Amino acid sequence: MKLKKIFKYLISITGGLCLCLSLTSTVKADNTASQLDTDISHTGSGSVTRLTDGSYTSKCYFDASDTITITSNQDIYGIYIIWGSEVSPYTITYDNKTVSCGKYGYLHDYVALEQGTKSVTINISSEVSICDIYAYSSGTLPSEVQVWQPPCNSETDILVFSTHADDEILFLGAVLANYGGEQKLNVQVAYLCDFFLTEPVRMQEELDGLWECGITHYPIKGDFKDLYSMSLETALNQYNYEDVVAYATECIRRFKPMVCVSQDFNGEYGHGGHRIFAKAIAESVENSNTVEFYSESSAKYGIWNVPKTYMHLYEENTIKLDVDTPLSNLGGRTTVKVLQDAFAHHATQAGYTFKVRDDGYSTYNEKKFDCRAFGLYRSTVGTDTNNNMMDNVKSYSQQKAEALAKAEAEEQASREATLAENNSDMNENNDSSHTSGKLSAKKMIINIIAIIIIVIVIALQASRSKSLYRKKYKKYKGQWKRQ
């Protein structure tokens, strides 16, 4: 009976432990931040429902000193703002704390809070518009929440030049997905056109498409309008070519890329904007290492000699990027599937017959353009031996890792040299001490011998004196007695 009771007791303990383990696993699995139900009030113009309808075309408008207050019955750990206009610095206040925001001008801006709160206030500093505002609980954010990192600046592995928002997907997307999304290299996108000047909603589509490709460094843009043309000559009349070259050169010097990637010299389907930007980039990479060439940007950022430059569809020193292998960091999708999903975010362009095909080609009006095909236009590190844009160059993270390993090896060598020197000094000291010890022992032995000799001499002298005394005593013994 006792054994049965013990057995049952052990079974109950085991069951309890399994239940605890199951609950722990469930808690871990459910550690995803959720979008909270909120009440929003503001002092601007426009119905508050516009701030939660998920539309890029409906907005509320605000002036300097306007406020927006978000409350929830659950603790708020983050606020996600979808701005509808250029972003100016603003602040968020909660529980007597103030957070300064808007430094980088993120159009999709997630602000994490240090602690949970039931109420958050956004304080506007200038005239702006907002499309949507969402609040999130604690935990891992859903993948659709875009937490942007600042532009790469002087540690850019690959700088991708795109004329318009959507060109980077249709023609250069294989670079974004493979090197940025999958390999997690520092990929920076620089657009020529600013769509706030013509069609602001395309700025939203741009960010959604980049995020889908795994790009996390915020893109930059020039101050050029989107002007349509179908020849380089027309584009040269529409734009100030010198300004385009100055912009491309400044980007190169600012980001100091190991690799530059540009669109087709022939503008893919002939677009004049693509042509003029490709022409300007080609001139920039040839001269960006010269101080006098657009000296304003060289004074600001220094000069830079780009190791490698690729042009889309360039027919010399060609490579063809892989678009069929599943990408583990992009949900197991192939590059083609990623680009199809990314281009789906460009809803405004859907009616223009643009499409990403399953075979890795993009199409427009029945013309097809291989988004896998690039040519090495310029190189300071030799031609490619592998089908890889990073062939013969090292990423900045790899350079840092190697520099760190070298520094650690040098430090270790220095420590070992110091240790060896110390050991050598110790050995010399030991030898010296040993020699000194030998000398001291020898001196002591000599002294002992000297003492023994002296004792012997004294003893001999005493014996001799005693013998002489005895002789004299015997000789004069009779005389001494008569007296």
C-alpha positions in Angstrom: 0.0 0.0 0.0 2.8 2.4 0.9 4.4 1.8 -2.6 1.1 2.5 -4.3 0.8 5.8 -2.4 4.3 6.8 -3.2 3.8 5.9 -6.9 0.6 8.0 -7.0 2.3 10.9 -5.3 5.1 10.8 -7.9 2.6 10.7 -10.8 0.8 13.8 -9.4 4.1 15.7 -9.0 5.1 14.8 -12.6 1.7 15.9 -13.9 2.0 19.2 -12.1 5.4 19.9 -13.5 4.2 19.1 -17.0 1.3 21.5 -16.5 3.7 24.3 -15.4 6.0 23.6 -18.3 3.0 23.8 -20.7 1.8 27.1 -19.2 5.3 28.5 -19.4 5.5 27.5 -23.1 2.1 29.1 -23.7 3.2 32.3 -22.1 6.4 32.4 -24.2 4.4 31.7 -27.4 1.9 34.4 -26.7 4.5 37.1 -26.0 3.4 39.2 -29.0 2.4 42.8 -28.7 -1.2 43.4 -29.6 -2.9 46.5 -31.1 -5.0 48.0 -28.3 -8.5 49.5 -28.3 -8.1 53.2 -27.8 -10.0 56.4 -27.4 -8.4 59.3 -29.4 -9.2 63.0 -29.0 -7.4 65.9 -30.7 -7.5 69.7 -31.1 -6.9 69.6 -34.9 -9.3 69.4 -37.8 -10.8 66.2 -39.2 -12.9 63.4 -37.8 -11.1 61.2 -35.3 -12.2 58.1 -37.2 -9.7 59.0 -39.9 -6.9 58.2 -37.5 -7.9 54.5 -37.2 -9.3 53.7 -40.7 -6.1 52.3 -42.1 -6.2 54.6 -45.1 -3.3 56.6 -46.5 -5.7 59.0 -48.2 -7.8 60.1 -45.2 -6.0 62.5 -42.8 -6.4 64.8 -39.8 -4.6 68.2 -40.0 -2.8 69.9 -37.2 -1.1 73.2 -36.5 1.7 74.1 -34.1 0.6 73.6 -30.4 -2.2 71.1 -31.3 -2.3 68.0 -29.2 -3.6 64.4 -29.7 -4.4 62.3 -26.6 -4.6 58.5 -26.8 -6.1 56.5 -23.9 -6.7 52.8 -23.3 -7.9 50.6 -20.5 -4.8 48.5 -21.0 -1.2 49.7 -20.6 0.3 51.3 -23.7 3.9 50.5 -24.4 4.3 52.0 -27.8 2.6 54.5 -30.2 2.8 53.9 -34.0 2.1 57.1 -36.0 1.6 57.1 -39.8 2.3 60.7 -40.8 0.6 62.2 -43.9 3.2 64.9 -44.5 6.8 65.8 -43.9 7.6 65.1 -40.2 8.8 67.9 -37.9 10.2 67.3 -34.4 7.4 66.6 -31.9 7.1 65.4 -28.3 5.2 62.6 -26.5 4.2 63.1 -22.9 3.0 60.5 -20.4 3.1 60.1 -16.6 5.1 63.3 -16.2 7.7 62.1 -18.8 8.5 63.9 -22.1 10.0 62.1 -25.1 11.5 64.1 -28.0 10.6 62.5 -31.3 10.9 63.1 -35.1 14.7 63.5 -35.3 15.0 61.4 -38.5 11.6 62.4 -40.0 10.3 58.8 -40.1 7.0 58.9 -42.0 6.0 55.6 -40.3 7.2 56.2 -36.7 7.0 53.8 -33.8 7.8 55.3 -30.4 8.5 52.8 -27.6 7.6 53.9 -24.1 9.9 53.1 -21.1 6.9 51.9 -19.0 3.2 51.1 -19.5 0.7 53.9 -19.3 -3.0 54.4 -19.8 -2.7 57.8 -21.5 -0.3 59.4 -24.0 -0.3 62.9 -25.5 1.3 63.8 -28.8 2.4 67.5 -28.9 2.6 69.0 -32.4 5.2 71.7 -33.2 4.3 72.7 -36.8 1.7 72.3 -39.5 1.4 68.6 -40.3 -1.1 65.8 -41.2 -1.5 62.3 -39.8 -3.1 59.3 -41.5 -3.3 56.8 -38.6 -2.3 56.3 -34.9 -2.1 52.9 -33.2 -1.2 51.9 -29.7 0.5 48.6 -28.7 0.9 46.5 -25.6 4.2 45.1 -24.4 5.8 42.2 -26.3 7.3 41.5 -29.7 5.8 43.8 -32.3 3.9 42.3 -35.3 6.0 42.3 -38.5 3.9 45.0 -40.1 5.0 47.6 -37.5 7.9 49.4 -39.1 10.7 50.2 -36.6 13.1 52.1 -38.8 16.8 52.6 -38.2 18.6 55.8 -39.2 20.3 56.0 -42.6 23.6 54.0 -42.8 25.7 57.1 -43.4 29.4 56.2 -43.6 29.0 52.5 -43.1 27.0 51.5 -46.2 27.7 48.2 -47.8 25.5 48.7 -50.8 24.0 52.1 -52.0 21.0 51.5 -54.2 20.0 54.5 -56.4 16.4 54.5 -57.5 14.7 57.2 -59.6 11.2 56.6 -58.4 9.3 54.8 -55.6 8.7 51.4 -57.3 11.8 51.3 -59.5 13.7 49.8 -56.5 11.3 46.9 -56.5 10.7 46.3 -60.2 14.4 46.6 -61.4 16.7 46.6 -58.3 14.6 44.4 -56.0 16.8 41.4 -56.2 19.6 43.5 -54.6 17.3 44.6 -51.7 15.9 41.1 -50.9 19.2 39.2 -51.2 21.7 41.5 -49.7 19.5 43.6 -47.3 16.7 41.3 -46.3 18.5 37.9 -46.3 22.2 38.7 -45.7 21.4 41.7 -43.4 24.0 43.9 -45.0 23.8 47.7 -44.6 21.7 48.5 -47.7 20.8 52.1 -48.2 18.3 53.4 -50.8 18.6 56.9 -52.2 15.7 58.1 -54.4 16.0 60.9 -56.9 12.3 62.1 -56.7 10.4 63.5 -53.8 6.8 62.4 -54.1 5.7 64.9 -51.5 6.0 67.3 -54.4 3.6 65.4 -56.6 1.9 62.3 -55.2 2.4 62.0 -51.4 0.7 58.6 -51.1 3.6 57.0 -53.0 5.9 57.9 -50.1 3.8 55.5 -48.0 3.9 52.8 -50.6 7.7 53.3 -50.8 8.2 52.5 -47.2 5.9 49.5 -47.2 7.7 48.0 -50.2 11.1 48.5 -48.7 10.0 47.0 -45.4 8.6 44.0 -47.2 12.0 43.4 -48.7 13.7 43.4 -45.3 15.2 46.9 -45.6 15.4 48.6 -42.2 17.6 51.7 -42.8 15.4 54.7 -43.6 15.7 55.8 -47.2 16.6 59.3 -48.3 15.4 61.3 -51.3 16.4 64.2 -53.5 14.3 67.3 -54.0 13.4 66.6 -57.6 9.9 66.3 -59.0 8.7 63.2 -60.8 8.7 64.4 -64.4 7.7 62.0 -67.2 9.8 61.7 -70.4 10.9 58.9 -72.7 14.3 60.2 -73.7 17.5 61.5 -72.2 17.4 64.7 -74.2 13.9 65.5 -72.8 15.0 64.8 -69.3 18.1 67.0 -69.7 15.7 69.8 -70.5 13.4 69.0 -67.5 16.1 68.7 -64.9 19.2 70.6 -64.1 21.8 67.9 -64.8 24.4 69.5 -62.6 22.0 69.4 -59.6 21.4 65.7 -60.3 25.2 65.0 -60.4 25.7 67.0 -57.2 23.0 65.0 -55.4 24.5 61.6 -56.5 28.0 62.7 -55.6 26.8 63.9 -52.1 25.1 60.5 -51.5 28.3 58.7 -52.4 30.5 60.8 -50.1 28.0 60.7 -47.3 27.3 56.9 -47.4 30.8 55.7 -48.5 29.5 52.5 -50.0 31.5 49.5 -50.9 29.1 48.9 -53.8 26.9 51.3 -55.8 23.9 50.0 -57.8 22.1 52.1 -60.4 19.4 51.7 -63.0 19.8 51.1 -66.7 21.6 53.6 -68.9 18.7 53.1 -71.4 16.1 53.7 -68.7 14.7 50.2 -68.7 11.6 50.9 -70.8 13.2 54.2 -71.9 12.2 56.6 -69.0 14.2 59.8 -69.3 14.3 60.1 -65.5 16.0 56.7 -65.2 18.5 57.7 -68.0 19.5 61.0 -66.5 20.0 59.5 -63.0 22.1 56.6 -64.4 24.2 59.1 -66.4 24.8 61.3 -63.3 25.7 58.4 -61.1 28.3 57.1 -63.7 29.9 60.6 -63.7 29.8 60.8 -59.9 31.5 57.4 -59.3 34.3 58.5 -61.6 34.9 61.8 -59.8 33.7 61.5 -56.2 37.3 60.9 -55.0 38.3 64.3 -56.3 38.1 67.2 -53.8 37.4 69.9 -56.5 34.5 67.9 -57.9 31.4 69.5 -56.3 33.6 70.7 -53.4 30.6 71.6 -51.2 29.9 67.9 -50.5 33.6 67.0 -50.2 34.1 69.7 -47.6 31.1 68.2 -45.7 31.7 64.5 -46.0 35.2 64.1 -47.5 35.9 62.2 -50.7 35.2 58.6 -51.6 36.4 56.2 -54.3 33.6 53.6 -54.7 35.2 50.1 -55.0 32.4 48.7 -57.2 29.6 50.0 -59.3 26.9 48.0 -61.0 24.4 49.1 -63.6 21.1 47.3 -64.2 21.2 45.5 -67.6 24.8 46.6 -68.3 26.2 44.0 -70.7 29.8 43.9 -69.6 31.2 41.9 -66.6 27.7 40.5 -66.0 26.2 38.7 -63.0 22.8 37.2 -62.6 21.4 37.2 -59.0 19.6 34.2 -57.6 15.8 34.9 -57.2 14.6 31.3 -56.7 16.3 30.1 -53.5 14.0 30.4 -50.4 15.2 33.2 -48.1 15.2 32.1 -44.4 15.2 35.7 -43.1 12.2 36.6 -45.2 9.8 33.8 -44.2 11.2 31.2 -46.5 9.9 33.1 -49.6 11.9 33.3 -52.8 13.2 36.7 -53.9 10.6 36.7 -56.7 7.8 36.1 -54.1 9.2 38.9 -51.9 9.2 41.3 -54.8 5.7 40.4 -55.8 4.5 41.0 -52.3 6.5 44.3 -52.1 5.2 45.6 -55.4 1.6 44.9 -54.2 2.1 47.8 -51.8 2.5 50.1 -54.7 -1.3 50.3 -55.3 -1.1 53.5 -57.3 1.0 51.8 -60.0 -1.2 48.7 -60.4 -3.0 50.3 -63.3 0.1 50.9 -65.4 0.6 47.2 -66.3 3.8 46.9 -64.2 4.3 43.4 -62.9 6.9 41.1 -61.3 6.8 37.7 -63.0 7.6 34.3 -61.6 10.7 34.0 -63.8 12.5 37.0 -62.3 11.5 39.5 -65.0 9.6 42.7 -64.5 7.2 43.7 -67.3 5.7 46.9 -68.6 3.5 47.1 -71.7 4.6 43.7 -72.7 8.3 44.6 -72.5 10.3 42.6 -70.0 13.3 43.5 -68.0 15.5 41.0 -66.1 15.7 42.2 -62.5 18.4 39.6 -61.9 20.8 41.0 -64.5 23.6 43.5 -63.7 27.0 44.5 -65.1 30.1 45.7 -63.3 30.5 49.1 -64.7 33.5 50.2 -62.7 35.8 48.5 -60.2 38.9 49.4 -58.2 39.2 45.8 -56.9 39.2 43.8 -60.1 36.6 41.8 -61.9 34.2 39.3 -60.3 35.1 35.7 -59.9 31.9 34.8 -58.3 28.3 35.7 -59.0 28.3 38.1 -56.1 28.2 41.9 -55.9 30.3 41.7 -52.7 33.0 39.7 -54.4 36.5 41.2 -53.7 35.1 43.6 -51.0 34.2 43.2 -47.4 31.1 44.5 -45.6 31.7 47.1 -42.9 30.6 44.6 -40.2 33.2 42.1 -41.5 35.9 44.9 -41.5 35.0 45.7 -37.9 35.1 42.0 -36.9 38.5 41.6 -38.5 39.9 44.8 -37.0 38.7 43.7 -33.6 40.2 40.2 -34.0 43.5 41.8 -35.2 43.5 44.2 -32.2 42.8 41.3 -29.8 45.6 39.2 -31.4 48.0 42.1 -31.1 47.0 42.7 -27.5 47.4 38.9 -26.8 50.8 39.0 -28.5 51.8 42.1 -26.5 50.7 40.3 -23.3 52.7 37.2 -24.2 55.7 39.3 -25.1 55.5 41.1 -21.7 55.0 37.8 -19.9 58.0 36.4 -21.7 60.1 39.5 -20.8 59.0 39.2 -17.2 59.9 35.5 -17.1 63.3 36.4 -18.6 63.9 39.0 -15.9 62.8 36.5 -13.3 65.2 33.9 -14.6 68.0 36.4 -14.7 67.2 37.4 -11.1 67.0 33.7 -10.1 70.4 33.1 -11.8 71.8 36.2 -10.0 70.4 35.0 -6.8 71.7 31.5 -7.4 75.2 32.9 -8.2 75.0 35.1 -5.2 74.0 32.2 -3.1 76.9 30.2 -4.4 79.3 33.1 -3.6 77.9 33.4 -0.1 78.2 29.7 0.5 81.8 29.7 -0.7 82.6 32.7 1.5 81.1 31.0 4.5 83.1 27.8 3.8 86.3 29.9 3.6 85.5 31.6 6.8 84.8 28.3 8.5 88.1 26.9 7.2 89.9 30.0 8.4 88.3 29.7 11.9 89.3 26.0 12.0 92.9 26.8 11.0 93.0 29.5 13.7 91.6 27.1 16.3 94.2 24.4 15.2 97.0 27.0 15.4 95.9 28.1 18.8 95.6 24.5 19.9 99.0 23.6 18.6 100.5 26.7 20.2 98.8 25.7 23.5 100.1 22.1 23.2 103.6 23.4 22.4 103.6 25.7 25.4 102.4 22.9 27.7 105.1 20.6 26.4 107.8 23.3 27.0 106.5 23.8 30.5 106.7 20.1 31.3 110.3 20.0 30.1 111.3 22.9 32.2 109.5 21.5 35.2 111.3 18.2 34.9 114.6 20.0 34.5 114.4 22.2 37.5 112.2 20.0 39.7 115.1 19.0 42.0 116.3 22.6 42.4 112.8 23.8 43.3 112.4 21.1 46.0 115.8 21.9 47.7 115.0 25.5 47.8 
